[in-house]
Each structure stands twice: as structure tokens, then as C-alpha cells.
Amino acid sequence: MSGIPKTYVFKKEGNFVEQELDHIMGEISYAVKSSKRVGQDQLEVIILEGGTFLLSLSRAGFTIVSSEGVNTGNPPMSMSMWDDDESITTFETIYSFLDYVSPGYRQRFAAKLRSRMQKLQED
């Protein structure tokens, strides 16, 4: 990176993160109530069960910054739970996050997979 100003490198990385978040929003649209990018590196996700999560994307994955109205029942969740256990607050992928917090996501994902497999069998 010699000769490239640091501000340029950060700007390019920021654009990548923004593009990645935009792509992710399209990918998960079938499995969440809504999602929107917040700033350069954060994503607000409202899961099918109604809970709202603010996630931050970094090289480590998706980290839960905050949650509101989370009551999925499987498992019981509270912000103190997220604060106490770093292994629960960061997920490698958006899919591992959704799989952990949203039974509705798991059901929709399974239905989508079944549908694709049926379509393959028909072809």
C-alpha cells in the first residue's frame, strides 16, 4: 500500500462494506420483516418475530450492537446476555445470526430449500 493515502484505503473499504450490506439486505429479504443500512457499517434487522437488532459488520462478522423487543422464546434473550458472552454477540455470517435468533427464519429457509430441491427433481 505504499504511496496510497490511508484515507483512500479506508474509503475503499467503507464502500465495500456498504455494498456488502446492500447485497445482504437483498439476500435476506424473504426471511426478515425489514432491514436497512444504518451508516457505513451497520445494519438494522427486524426479524419475523418482531425483535429489532442493530448489527455492526467487521472482519470478525456481525456483532450485535443493540436489540429491542426481542422475545423469540428460543432461546430467551436479553441485552445482558449479549453483553456477557462475546461468542454469542458476534456471528460469522448474517445467516448464522438469523439461524440463532429467529425460528421464523429457520422455517422460511427450510421451505425455500425444499422448494428448490423439488424444482431440481422436476427438471
N, C-alpha and C positions, 0 to 999 in steps of 0.2 A: 504494500500500500504506500510505498514511498512516493512522494510527490502529489498525493491526493489529500486535500484538506480533510480533516476529521469531520467537519460539518457536512461535507458532501457524502461521506460514508454513512453517517447517521441518517441523513435524509434518504438515501437509497434504501437503507434497512427499514426505515419507517414506512416508505412506500410499499415495500414487500409485505410488511405486517398488515398494513391497511388492505392490500389486495388479498392477502390470505384470509383475513376476517370477512371480507366481502364474499369470497368464494365459499367459506364455511357457512355463512348465512344462507346461501342458496342450497347447499348440501343438506342442511338440517331443517329446511322449511317445512317438510312433511311431518316432522317429529316434535315440533315445539309450537306454542301459541304464537310467539313472535320472537324476533331477535333484531338487534340493531347495534351498529358500531358506535361506541362512545369514545370520542377522542381517537388517538392514533393506535392504541394498543389494547383497548378494552372492548368487551362485548357484553351487552345486556341480553340475557336469555330469560324468557318466561316459559317455563316448562308446561306441559299439558295439565299438570295438577294445579297450576296457578302460582307456584312459587317463582320469585324473581331472583336471578343470580347476576351479579356483576363479576365477570371473569377478566383476568388480565393475561394476555398471551406473551410468553417469553420463550427463550430457548428451552427451558425446562418443561414447558407445556402450558396448560390453562390453570391458573391459580384463582381460587375463589377469593374475591376482594370483599364481597358482602352478599348477604342473602336476606330476603324478606318474604314473609308469608309462606314459608316452606313447611309443608306438612304432608309429605308423601307417604308416611306410615311405614316405609320400608327402605332404610332404617329410620328411626326417629332422628331428626336433625335440629341443630341449633347452632348459632354462630360460635358459641363457646366450644362446640365440638370441632368446628373448623379451626379455631384458633389453637386448640390444644394438640392437634395431631397434624403435623406438616404433611405426612404421607397421604392424608385424606384431602388436604386443601389443594394439592396440585395433581393434575391428571395429564398424562402424556398426550391424549387426543381429546377432541370435543366429544367423540363417541364414547370414550371410557367415562367421561364426566356424565353424559346423559344416561348411560347404562347404570351408573351408580345412583343417580338422584331421581330418575323418572321411570316408574313402572310403565307408564303410557308409552314412552319412547321404545322400551323393550317390546311391547306388544305391536306397535306400528312397524318396527324394524323386522320383527318376525313375519308379519303379514306381507311386507314388501318382499322379503326374501322368498317366502312361499310362492308369491305371485310370479316372481322371476323364474323360479325353478319350474313351475307349471308351464310357463311360456316356453322354456327351453325344451321340455318334454314334448310339447306340441309340435315343435319345429322339427 
